[in-house]
Amino acid sequence: MVDANNAYSTADIDALKDLDHFGLLMIEQPLEEDNILGHAKLQAGIKTPVGLDESIRSPFLARMAIEMKACRCINIKQCRVGGLAQAIEIHDICRKNGVGVWCGGMMETGPGGLFCWPCPDCPTSSIPWTSVTRTSISSETSSPPVHPE
């Protein structure tokens, strides 16, 4: 997986096609966050799945990206999408449409990170949780340590 963090534009689509040779899990957020159409053009032209992150700020935008075939995976960040109810709605939209999900963080404290833990167990989860590790939650960022097991 490579996280492009909006680094490319549609002028770079031919260069991004070269990444197909590496068998990547995905290219995360290759184009500008508001460029859903560009992501759709890119996804249509490459084998590597496009994963959207910054582009997904609501269930509406998730639905639009999926309908436009702009991605094959979505990073659900509860803080970005407005909370747990919206995150669940996006998860359900992805499941209904066969789009993979993974749960990102944006919550770098121990208690905040706990909200991300259930996501890898969701039926549509494609990759492990990307925020912080269980070890860091238990021993470094929580006082007293958080032990969810």
N, C-alpha and C positions, 0 to 999 in steps of 0.2 A: 504494500500500500504506500502511496505517496500522497502527501497533503500539499496541494498546490497553493492553498490560501489565497485564491483570487489572482494568482500571479500571471495568468495568460489571458489572451483575448481570442476572438474568433479568427484572427489573422494567424494564430499559432496552431490551428487544428491539424494541419499536415505534420507539424513537429510532434504533436501529442499522439498521433497515430503510431509513431515509432515506438511508443511505450508498450504497444501490444506484444512486442517481441520478448518482454520480460515476464509475462504471465502474472502480472500484479493482481492482487485481490481487488483493488480499485484505484481510481484517481479521485481523491477527495477535493471538492470545490475548485476545479481548475479555472473557471472563468469568474467574471464579476458576479457578485451575489444577486443582482437584479436581472441578470441575463439568462432567464429560463429558456428562451428560444435558442440562444447560442449553445446552451448545454444540450438541448434536444438535437441540434445539428451535430454536435460533437458525438453524442452517444450513438446516433445513427451511423456515424462514420468509423467507429472504433469497436473492437471486440472487448476491451477492458471495461468493466463497469464504471460508470460515473457515480460517485457518491456525493450527495448534496448535504451541506452543513449550513453555512451562513445564509443560503437562499431560503431555508425552511424556517419561517418565523410564525407560521400559523397552520392550522389544518387546511385552510383554503389554499395556501401556497403549496402545501404538500400534494393536495389533490390536483392542482394545476400542473405541477412538475410531472406527476405520474401520468396524467392524461396526455401531456405533450411528449411523453417518453423521454424526458430530460435526464433520467437517472434510473439506476437499478438498485440503489441503496440510499437510505436517508439516515443521517445522524440526528437523533432526537435529543435536544437539549431542553430540559424542562424550563430553565430560566429564560431561554430565548423564546420559547413558544407560549409562555404565559402560565405555566404550572402543570400540575399532574393531570388534570382532566383533559387539557389540550394534548398533552403528550400521549395519553392513552388513545385519544381520538386519532392522532396521527398514526400510532401503531396499528390501530384497527383498519385505517385506510390502506396502509402498506400491506397488511396481511390479506385483505380482500383483493388486492391487485397484484400480489406476488412480488412485492418489492421488499428487499431486505432492510433491516434496521440495525442500528447499533446505538448505544446510549453514551452520549458524551457528557462531560462534566460541567464546567463553568461554576462548579461548587467545590472549591479546593480545600474546604475544611472537613474534618472528620464527620461531623453530623450532616453537613450538606452532601457529602459524597455518598452517604448511606441511601439517599434517594435514587442513586443510579444503580444500586446493586441488583434490584429485581430484573432489570432490563435484559441482561444476558440470558436469563431463563425464559424470556418470552419466546413464543413459537417462531416468530419471524426474525429473531436476532441472528445477525450474520457474522459479527465479530465480537470479541470481548469488549467489555467496558473500557473506556479510554481515559478516564479522569485520573484517579490516584489508586494506588494499590491498597489491598486490605491491610497490609503491614503498616503502611504509612498512616492509615486511618486509626489503627489500633494503638500505635506507639508514638507517633510523631505529632499529630495535629489535634488530638483530642485529650483533654484533661478533665476528668479522668479518662483513660482509654476506653474506646467504644469497642465492644466485643459482640457483634450481631449473631455469631453462631449460637 
